[in-house]
């Protein structure tokens, strides 16, 4: 259900930004979704389509950049991609700790006309 809230945030952000720019139609919205953000890009797209109907965002293309989750080694500082059931640092073998990379979900910008 929180995917619907994020889609609503996208519509609100894009509409406000378009108004600020003096534009009447949003053609594209750029977002970044991390693999470990807890959000589903596909679900956000479905909610966005429904929530944008009748707004300046209707029919806007949503461009999604996905970010793979990474771990950080507490021993040597290496940042490495998280793999399923494999948490060992490839440099020193210490178990990596979750970092911020891959947990983000951001609205990066819009294109409007």
N, C-alpha and C positions, 0 to 999 in steps of 0.2 A: 504494500500500500504506500510505502514511502516513495516509491517510484512515481506515483501520481503527484505527490507534493513537489518532487524535483521537476517534473514536466510543467507543473503550474508555475514554478519559479522561473523556468525557461521562458514561458509565454510572457510572464510579467516583466522580466528583465528585457527581453527583446522588444516588447511593445514600448516600454519606457525609453529604451535607447533609440528606437526609431523616432519617437516623438521628439526627443532631445535633438536629434539630427535633422528634424523637419521632414522626415520621410513618412510615406503613407503605406508602405508595404515592406515586410521583411521577406527577403528571398532566401537567405541562408542563416543558419545558427550553427556556430562551432562549439562543440563541447568535448571535454576530456573525461573519460571514465576509466578508473583503475580497476584491474581485475579483482582486487580485494576491497573495493569500496562498499560492497554490499548492495550495489545497484545493478540492475540488468538494463543494458543499453537497448535491447529489443523491447522490453516493457516500457521504458521511458518513451521510445518512439511511438508505441501504440497509444499511450496516454496523451502524448503531445498532439498526435493527430486529432484526437477527440477534443482536447481542451483548447486547441487553437482555432477550431471552427468558429467563424464569425468574427475573428480578430484580425489584426494586421499581420499576424503570423500564419494565417491559413495558407496551406500549400507550400510553406517554407520547407526547404531541404535542410535536414539536420545532418551535419557532418560530424561524425564521431571519431575521435582518436582514442584508441585503447592503450593503456599503459600496463605492462606486465608488472606483477608484484616483485619486489626485491627484498632481500635480507641483508643485514649488515653484521659483519663479524665483530664481536666485542673484543676479540684478541688482537687482530691485525688491522681492523678497519675496512677490510674489503667489502664492497657492495656487489652483490651477485644476484642473478635471477632466481626467484623461488621456483623450485621444482616440486612436483607432487611427491610427498613423503621423503624428500631429501633436503636436509637442512644444513649439511656440513659445508663449511667454507672450502672452496676449491684451492685456496692458498695454504691454509694451515690446518684444516680439518675441524676447527672449533664450530660448535653449533651456532648458526646465525640467528640473529634476532630480527623480528619484524621492524621495518622502517616505514617511512612515510610514502616512499615510492610505490605506486600501485593502489594506494588507498584513497586517492583524490577523486573528486568529481567537481568539475569546474565548467562554467559557461565562459568560453574564451572570447567570444565576439559575435558580431552579426554582419550581414550584408543587407542593405536596404535600398529601396528605390523610391 
